[in-house]
Amino acid sequence: MTDLVQLTSDNGIAVITINNPPVNALSPGVPEGISEALDQIAQNASVKAGVLIGGGRTFVAGADIKEFGKMTSGKSRGAGLLPLLLKIEDSAKPVIVAVHGTAFGGGMELAMAGHYRVALATAQLGQPEVKLGLIPGAAGTQRLPRLAGVAKAVEMCVSGNPVSAEEAQKLGIVDRIIEGDLLSGALGFAQEVVGKPAPKTRERNGKLGNAAENALILSAAREAVAKKQRGLLAPVSAINAVEAATKMSFEEGCKAEQKLFIECLFSEQSKSLIHVFFSEREVAKIPDIPKQTNILPIHSAAVVGAGTMGGGIAMVLANAGIPVLLKEADQAALDRGLATIQSNYANSVKRGRFSAQVAEERLKRITPTLAYDAFTSVDLVIEAVFEGMALKKEVFRELDRVCKPGAILASNTSTLSIDEIASATSRPESVIGTHFFSPANVMRLLEIVRGKASSKEVVATCMQLSKTLGKIGVLVGNCRGFVGNRMFGPYRREAQFLIEEGASIEAVDQALSDFGMAMGPLATGDLAGLDVGWRIRKEYRHLEVPGIRQPFVEDRLCELGRYGQKTGAGWYKYDDQRRAAPDPAVGELIRKWVKEAGTAQRQISVAEVTDRCLYALVNEGARILEEGYALRASDIDIIYINGYGFPAHRGGPMWYADTVGLRRVYDRISEFHRQHGELWQPAPLLKQLAEQGKAFAEFGREQGATA
Ligand code: NAI
């Protein structure tokens, strides 16, 4: 037996314990260990049944994800679970699988091969492979419909979302919920079933439905995927695999599943999603901040400004159980801010996200105030007042005066210098940027902006806080626009140039949306408010270099009061439900303006639209990386996926460029440079990597930023 699996026995029942911390992944050695244990159980006449259980905090949380990468590079043939699962099912002595924590992916497939399943009420079971661009590859799509029915199997494999033990019991996946000690409960259950015929899941065909019903279920699922998981291979493959279970023998179904699994495994989509999975874990690693850095306790907080962002941030803190003071400049603004928070909570209750009681508790944690008096005791302040340096400095001077030593003073600014804001205080080491995205209570991204004086404790505490708040914190440096918005500028600039050169608004948005962006760049502008950028451009106009082309159409739209969704018109026109429709009047205006400006008009291909917008992101990303404002290319990817609607299955902009090949990206950017001038100067890092035949992913590793 390997040391990953132990075999003991209790009163005639063998106990197979998997011990592969932290999550009992099915790494090499685990299946072999279980297989050996089964051989011993078969040979030992005094053993009447077996219980399979996970040691530590969970059953098997899945395959070892690193193994997938090894499989595609030919370094591993995979765990080869299928024969083991048949061996469990064919065991003459019943095998009871006892689940606590999570039975995910390969863990779920392992559990389904047992003759019975018992679980703690807190356990969760699921097939989340689709989230990595995969489908279950060890008969999960064949056994699950036999236990839970076709509709539920499709739903679970397509969404990847787990079910609770209780729901699993209702569905027929779990036979009994155990209260108290799981092993004792499982042993008791085993004693009850000894001697009875042990049901083999693969032979339980009763829930496989009939052709007519299944056709409806499968076509509805395909339609939903086409809408909600547009362009994704794995959800479609999952449906096809479950369909195979309804039309073929178990053996043939397994072969069909295997073929689909391999297709997914070798797809660019799966490689990208696996990259995202690892990158999300990588963001927490900061080379000069060791793991044991002191984390400051955050027991209470305050937010300054109860506008769009401040209100959302106060909710995020309250939702995480942190009491928060919410300060405004005057009573009317405070009332408005609170009313919005209340109506947001009421909406969540209406939609069934949480109970009225939970909403009430959360609301109670938010204390409105007009004064800084109570700020003396808080551990953290997040400022979210209007975007203007003079005002921000005034607020920080005040915070410096009232807050206790050691309190973290954070700004939600999206464009201003954290160092300059910090200079208004006597303690720049306590000042940092926490850049939330709108709506703050929904968006997962949090850019944590490190000022030149921000202390390691303050950085480490904010990184930790992002987790407490259910966000993904990415550390960035203090440059204009930080990482996300700095790259977004060139991206949106190109979208506007394309319009000025003859592309239609709808064509530009459609091209990016077909690429997989959650929204096209122009529709995104309408959502955020075109006036925001307009105001910033007016403020920074003196910094513009003469002779460098600037987009002008958006400013003209603003001059006409077309600020986007909030004014009912921007690039598109909107009804009172904020539904967009093309506005022919805008098209006509644009043609008139560009004619006056003398901009040459031409036919523009879809490929040019996507290349210009996406490579503008990549080129700026390369500069940011080289200048050290992001630690790794993969951090930029995580920012774009979680804050800007970049499709996860493309891996983020930098990963996408790596998949295209940096040589090709560089050549195309050089071509744009020749055609469109200075703004397309290739980033030196891009040029260097392209010439060396390297990828952005390698640059991060060479810098020692990644483990
Ligand atoms: P907003 O205009 O909705 O809210 C600002 C609030 O601050 C107003 O309610 C105002 O009354 C209040 N305020 C002004 N002076 C104050 C003072 N001395 N004490 C207390 N409250 C005061 O603005 P929004 O959109 O919430 O932006 C706030 C900050 O967040 C800005 O720095 C902005 O750049 C940043 N940000 C905005 C995003 C957005 O999408 N709206 C996204 C990310 C960051």
Boltz pocket constraint, residues with backbone or C-beta under 6 A from the ligand:
constraints:
  - pocket:
      binder: B
      contacts: [[A, 304], [A, 305], [A, 306], [A, 307], [A, 308], [A, 309], [A, 310], [A, 327], [A, 328], [A, 329], [A, 330], [A, 333], [A, 383], [A, 384], [A, 385], [A, 386], [A, 387], [A, 388], [A, 391], [A, 395], [A, 412], [A, 413], [A, 414], [A, 415], [A, 435], [A, 436], [A, 437], [A, 438], [A, 528]]
      max_distance: 6.0
